Amino acid sequence: MKRAHLIGALITVGLLGLFAWVAANTYWDTERVPGILRGPALTDPYYAAGRYAALLGARLERLEDPLASLPGARAVLWLSDLNLDFEPERRVQLERWVAAGGHLVLDLTVTLSDRELARWTGLRQQFISRQRDEATADDAGAAAPPPRPPVQPCMRYAPRHAATADGDFLPSARLRTARRPDFDLGDADGLQVVRVPLGRGSVTLLNAREPFDNRGLLQGDHARLFATVMRLHPGAVVWLIRGGERLTLAGLLLQRGAAVLLLLGAALALLLWRAAVRFGPVLPAPPPLRRSLRAQIAGTAEFLRSHGASAALWQASAQALEAAIRHRVPGYGRLRPEEQAATLARLTGLPQGELFESLHGAGRAGPDNLARRVALLERARRRLQHRQIFN
């Protein structure tokens, strides 16, 4: 036999031995793997619970507004993911609502101190390991108890003394109650689900964290437990308040005061636009103007006339005319009134009679002729001034 044939035979024998070992130490089995959530179940953790309630003729309603009032009496209210220690007002409101006939369902995601929970409901949570250590310390020297058999992944539902230790139910802790329950579920270690009457209502506590979400509801007999705890029947309504779904302050303001926020935003935008730096003035600056002397005199004269100071207007016009003619006629002030009127008529070309009446008869003139006579005196003054300039 050649050397190559010997090596090939050894390799073949080794592969056959490896195949035989693998075949003897392995087996084929089928294992179910949870599917991938799709559609509304991706965003709604209690979508399956709502569909299951609808199949039973009930419905699941959500109270997303934290300021919303609680449902009416005899209703079922399901709380999840809330911290009642930071909401004492809500806790007092819940106590009054239960005493009036409401049915409240809590799980371990609802944070409430053991002292407040025991005071209100008589329920408390106790870890099994601590309870066993205390029992061992009290019975010093006694033989250790035999170990308990391991808990099954999910024990079957039973009306009483059944164990639900699967999924989110805690196997290391149990519930204790100081009141007589009207419904309970548990095993020899204690209770996993208990409902106690309070006033005309009841409080149900589950030793689990969200046992009825989309995945937990399909485990074991949790669906049957959900129907019992929530009192599902045709026409029933279960109200759910979930802390994770509460609106933020901004969302709450937008929901309740959208119109006011829009008006405030528009006012703020206009204020910022008005206060912003511009590239230039909105309108061109008007040229600096001053009132003319003629307009000033006319305004003053109108003021005096409207207030009954006619004599002052006539006196000012006569003085201005006399000042203008004295530069042309020396000794004008010593002339008689008739001579003054004749001199003015010769120099200005205006009627002598009207000039005489305007100069020496203004005191006897009525208010209707005052404007005409003052205008004549002013015309004579201007003609004298014009001749003085051009002569």
PADO-926810 format. One line per 5 residues: number of its first residue (from 0); their letters; for each residue x, y, z of C-alpha. Coordinates in nm, 2 decimals. Layout:
NUM> a> X,Y,Z; ...
This chain:
0> mkrah> 0.00,0.00,0.00; 0.13,0.34,-0.09; 0.18,0.61,0.17; -0.08,0.84,0.01; -0.35,0.57,0.04
5> ligal> -0.27,0.51,0.41; -0.30,0.88,0.49; -0.64,0.90,0.30; -0.77,0.60,0.49; -0.68,0.76,0.83
10> itvgl> -0.85,1.09,0.74; -1.16,0.90,0.63; -1.18,0.70,0.96; -1.13,1.03,1.16; -1.42,1.20,0.98
15> lglfa> -1.65,0.91,1.03; -1.56,0.90,1.41; -1.63,1.27,1.44; -1.97,1.24,1.26; -2.06,0.94,1.49
20> wvaan> -1.98,1.15,1.80; -2.18,1.45,1.69; -2.48,1.22,1.60; -2.47,1.05,1.94; -2.45,1.38,2.15
25> tywdt> -2.69,1.61,1.97; -3.06,1.60,1.89; -3.32,1.81,1.69; -3.60,1.99,1.87; -3.84,2.28,1.79
30> ervpg> -3.83,2.59,2.01; -4.09,2.88,1.98; -3.93,3.23,1.96; -4.14,3.54,2.03; -4.22,3.72,1.71
35> ilrgp> -4.14,4.07,1.62; -4.40,4.33,1.72; -4.55,4.51,1.43; -4.80,4.79,1.37; -4.97,4.96,1.67
40> altdp> -4.81,4.71,1.91; -4.47,4.88,1.85; -4.59,5.20,2.02; -4.88,5.08,2.24; -4.77,4.83,2.51
45> yyaag> -5.13,4.74,2.59; -5.25,4.70,2.23; -5.31,4.32,2.29; -5.50,4.39,2.61; -5.73,4.63,2.42
50> ryaal> -5.80,4.38,2.15; -5.86,4.10,2.40; -6.11,4.32,2.59; -6.28,4.40,2.26; -6.32,4.02,2.19
55> lgarl> -6.50,3.99,2.52; -6.74,4.27,2.44; -6.55,4.53,2.67; -6.32,4.81,2.58; -6.00,4.97,2.72
60> erled> -6.00,5.35,2.74; -5.70,5.56,2.82; -5.68,5.87,3.03; -5.38,6.05,2.88; -5.45,6.39,3.05
65> plasl> -5.31,6.40,3.40; -5.56,6.67,3.50; -5.86,6.46,3.38; -6.12,6.36,3.64; -6.16,6.00,3.74
70> pgara> -6.43,5.78,3.60; -6.77,5.73,3.77; -6.85,5.49,4.05; -6.83,5.11,4.00; -6.58,5.16,3.72
75> vlwls> -6.25,4.98,3.69; -5.94,5.20,3.69; -5.60,5.04,3.60; -5.28,5.23,3.70; -4.94,5.16,3.56
80> dlnld> -4.60,5.33,3.58; -4.71,5.60,3.83; -4.54,5.74,4.13; -4.81,5.82,4.38; -4.55,5.92,4.65
85> feper> -4.49,6.24,4.45; -4.87,6.29,4.39; -5.03,6.30,4.74; -5.33,6.49,4.59; -5.39,6.21,4.34
90> rvqle> -5.35,5.95,4.61; -5.62,6.12,4.83; -5.84,6.15,4.52; -5.80,5.77,4.46; -5.88,5.68,4.82
95> rwvaa> -6.21,5.88,4.80; -6.29,5.73,4.46; -6.24,5.37,4.58; -6.45,5.44,4.90; -6.73,5.56,4.68
100> gghlv> -6.74,5.24,4.48; -6.45,5.24,4.24; -6.24,4.93,4.16; -5.86,5.00,4.14; -5.60,4.77,3.99
105> ldltv> -5.23,4.83,4.07; -4.91,4.65,3.97; -4.55,4.70,4.10; -4.48,4.98,3.85; -4.70,5.20,4.06
110> tlsdr> -4.47,5.34,4.33; -4.62,5.37,4.67; -4.44,5.35,5.00; -4.50,5.03,5.20; -4.63,5.24,5.49
115> elarw> -4.88,5.42,5.28; -4.99,5.10,5.10; -5.04,4.92,5.43; -5.22,5.21,5.59; -5.46,5.24,5.30
120> tglrq> -5.52,4.88,5.18; -5.36,4.66,5.45; -5.14,4.51,5.18; -4.76,4.48,5.19; -4.48,4.30,5.00
125> qfisr> -4.24,4.06,5.17; -3.94,3.88,5.03; -3.94,3.51,5.08; -3.56,3.48,5.15; -3.58,3.73,5.44
130> qrdea> -3.88,3.54,5.59; -3.70,3.21,5.57; -3.38,3.36,5.74; -3.59,3.50,6.03; -3.76,3.16,6.08
135> tadda> -3.42,2.99,6.08; -3.28,3.23,6.35; -3.59,3.17,6.57; -3.54,2.79,6.56; -3.17,2.78,6.64
140> gaaap> -3.04,2.43,6.67; -3.33,2.27,6.48; -3.28,2.07,6.17; -3.29,2.27,5.85; -3.62,2.22,5.65
145> pprpp> -3.60,2.02,5.33; -3.55,2.23,5.02; -3.86,2.33,4.82; -3.90,2.19,4.47; -3.82,2.44,4.20
150> vqpcm> -4.11,2.65,4.07; -4.24,2.56,3.73; -4.21,2.82,3.45; -4.58,2.90,3.46; -4.83,2.71,3.68
155> ryapr> -5.19,2.68,3.57; -5.46,2.93,3.68; -5.69,2.81,3.96; -5.96,3.01,4.15; -5.76,2.98,4.47
160> haata> -5.41,2.87,4.59; -5.26,2.87,4.25; -4.91,3.01,4.16; -4.84,3.25,3.88; -4.46,3.28,3.90
165> dgdfl> -4.40,3.32,3.53; -4.30,3.63,3.34; -4.31,3.95,3.54; -4.45,3.79,3.86; -4.18,3.79,4.12
170> psarl> -4.08,3.45,4.25; -3.87,3.59,4.54; -4.15,3.80,4.70; -4.51,3.75,4.80; -4.79,3.97,4.91
175> rtarr> -4.93,3.98,5.27; -5.27,4.13,5.37; -5.42,4.24,5.70; -5.77,4.24,5.55; -5.98,3.95,5.44
180> pdfdl> -5.95,3.93,5.06; -6.24,3.85,4.83; -6.00,3.72,4.57; -5.65,3.59,4.59; -5.40,3.39,4.39
185> gdadg> -5.08,3.24,4.52; -4.90,2.93,4.65; -4.76,2.80,4.98; -4.51,3.09,5.00; -4.78,3.36,4.99
190> lqvvr> -5.00,3.56,4.75; -4.92,3.68,4.40; -5.25,3.85,4.34; -5.49,3.98,4.60; -5.81,4.19,4.60
195> vplgr> -5.94,4.35,4.92; -6.27,4.54,4.96; -6.24,4.91,5.08; -6.56,5.09,5.15; -6.79,5.03,4.86
200> gsvtl> -6.50,4.96,4.62; -6.19,4.74,4.61; -5.82,4.75,4.54; -5.64,4.47,4.35; -5.26,4.44,4.38
205> lnare> -5.04,4.23,4.15; -4.70,4.11,4.25; -4.56,4.18,3.90; -4.43,4.45,3.68; -4.67,4.51,3.38
210> pfdnr> -4.79,4.15,3.35; -5.05,4.24,3.09; -4.84,4.41,2.83; -4.83,4.28,2.47; -4.59,3.99,2.56
215> gllqg> -4.70,3.92,2.92; -5.07,3.88,2.83; -4.99,3.58,2.61; -4.79,3.39,2.87; -4.95,3.11,3.06
220> dharl> -5.30,3.19,3.17; -5.24,3.57,3.21; -5.52,3.64,2.97; -5.77,3.46,3.19; -5.63,3.64,3.50
225> fatvm> -5.66,3.97,3.31; -6.03,3.91,3.24; -6.09,3.82,3.61; -5.90,4.11,3.76; -6.04,4.37,3.53
230> rlhpg> -6.40,4.23,3.57; -6.44,4.20,3.19; -6.79,4.14,3.06; -6.99,4.27,2.76; -7.03,4.64,2.79
235> avvwl> -6.76,4.69,3.06; -6.51,4.97,3.04; -6.16,4.96,3.19; -5.99,5.30,3.23; -5.61,5.30,3.20
240> irgge> -5.38,5.57,3.34; -5.02,5.51,3.24; -4.75,5.74,3.37; -4.53,5.69,3.06; -4.80,5.83,2.84
245> rltla> -4.85,6.15,3.03; -4.82,6.47,2.84; -4.52,6.70,2.90; -4.57,7.06,3.02; -4.52,7.18,2.66
250> glllq> -4.77,6.93,2.52; -5.02,7.01,2.79; -5.00,7.38,2.72; -5.02,7.32,2.34; -5.33,7.10,2.39
255> rgaav> -5.52,7.33,2.63; -5.40,7.68,2.52; -5.29,7.66,2.15; -5.48,7.98,2.06; -5.31,8.18,2.34
260> llllg> -4.97,8.04,2.25; -5.02,8.14,1.89; -5.12,8.49,1.98; -4.82,8.52,2.22; -4.59,8.39,1.95
265> aalal> -4.72,8.64,1.69; -4.69,8.93,1.94; -4.33,8.82,2.02; -4.24,8.80,1.65; -4.38,9.15,1.59
270> llwra> -4.19,9.28,1.90; -3.86,9.13,1.77; -3.92,9.26,1.42; -3.99,9.61,1.56; -3.68,9.60,1.78
275> avrfg> -3.45,9.46,1.51; -3.17,9.66,1.35; -3.28,9.80,1.01; -3.06,9.88,0.71; -3.22,10.23,0.69
280> pvlpa> -3.50,10.44,0.81; -3.86,10.33,0.74; -3.94,10.67,0.59; -3.71,10.95,0.46; -3.64,11.22,0.72
285> ppplr> -3.84,11.53,0.64; -3.64,11.84,0.55; -3.61,12.09,0.84; -3.87,12.36,0.78; -3.94,12.69,0.97
290> rslra> -4.24,12.90,0.97; -4.23,13.21,0.74; -4.24,13.56,0.88; -4.56,13.63,0.68; -4.73,13.32,0.82
295> qiagt> -4.62,13.42,1.17; -4.76,13.77,1.13; -5.08,13.64,0.98; -5.12,13.39,1.26; -5.06,13.66,1.52
300> aeflr> -5.30,13.89,1.36; -5.57,13.62,1.34; -5.52,13.55,1.70; -5.56,13.91,1.80; -5.86,13.96,1.58
305> shgas> -6.04,13.65,1.71; -5.98,13.77,2.07; -6.11,14.13,2.02; -5.77,14.31,2.00; -5.86,14.51,1.68
310> aalwq> -5.71,14.83,1.81; -5.37,14.67,1.86; -5.37,14.55,1.49; -5.46,14.90,1.36; -5.20,15.06,1.58
315> asaqa> -4.92,14.83,1.47; -5.00,14.89,1.10; -5.01,15.27,1.15; -4.68,15.27,1.34; -4.51,15.06,1.07
320> leaai> -4.63,15.30,0.80; -4.52,15.61,0.99; -4.17,15.46,1.04; -4.14,15.39,0.67; -4.25,15.75,0.56
325> rhrvp> -4.03,15.94,0.80; -3.72,15.83,0.60; -3.88,15.99,0.29; -4.05,16.31,0.43; -3.88,16.50,0.71
330> gygrl> -4.11,16.66,0.96; -4.40,16.42,0.87; -4.51,16.40,1.23; -4.57,16.77,1.24; -4.81,16.77,0.95
335> rpeeq> -5.19,16.79,0.99; -5.39,16.47,0.92; -5.51,16.61,0.58; -5.16,16.69,0.48; -5.03,16.35,0.59
340> aatla> -5.29,16.18,0.38; -5.21,16.40,0.08; -4.84,16.32,0.11; -4.90,15.95,0.13; -5.13,15.96,-0.17
345> rltgl> -4.87,16.15,-0.37; -4.59,15.90,-0.28; -4.79,15.58,-0.31; -5.06,15.65,-0.57; -5.34,15.53,-0.34
350> pqgel> -5.66,15.73,-0.29; -5.62,16.02,-0.04; -5.97,15.98,0.11; -5.92,15.61,0.19; -5.57,15.68,0.34
355> feslh> -5.71,15.95,0.56; -6.00,15.72,0.67; -5.76,15.44,0.74; -5.51,15.65,0.94; -5.74,15.88,1.14
360> gagra> -6.08,15.72,1.12; -5.99,15.36,1.24; -6.11,15.42,1.59; -6.46,15.48,1.46; -6.44,15.18,1.22
365> gpdnl> -6.64,14.87,1.28; -6.49,14.51,1.28; -6.61,14.46,0.92; -6.39,14.74,0.78; -6.09,14.67,1.00
370> arrva> -5.93,14.41,0.77; -5.97,14.64,0.46; -5.81,14.94,0.63; -5.52,14.75,0.78; -5.46,14.60,0.44
375> llera> -5.45,14.95,0.28; -5.20,15.07,0.54; -4.98,14.77,0.47; -5.00,14.82,0.10; -4.89,15.19,0.14
380> rrrlq> -4.60,15.08,0.36; -4.48,14.83,0.10; -4.50,15.09,-0.18; -4.30,15.34,0.02; -4.04,15.07,0.09
385> hrqif> -4.02,14.97,-0.28; -3.97,15.33,-0.39; -3.70,15.37,-0.13; -3.51,15.07,-0.26; -3.53,15.14,-0.64
390> n> -3.49,15.52,-0.63
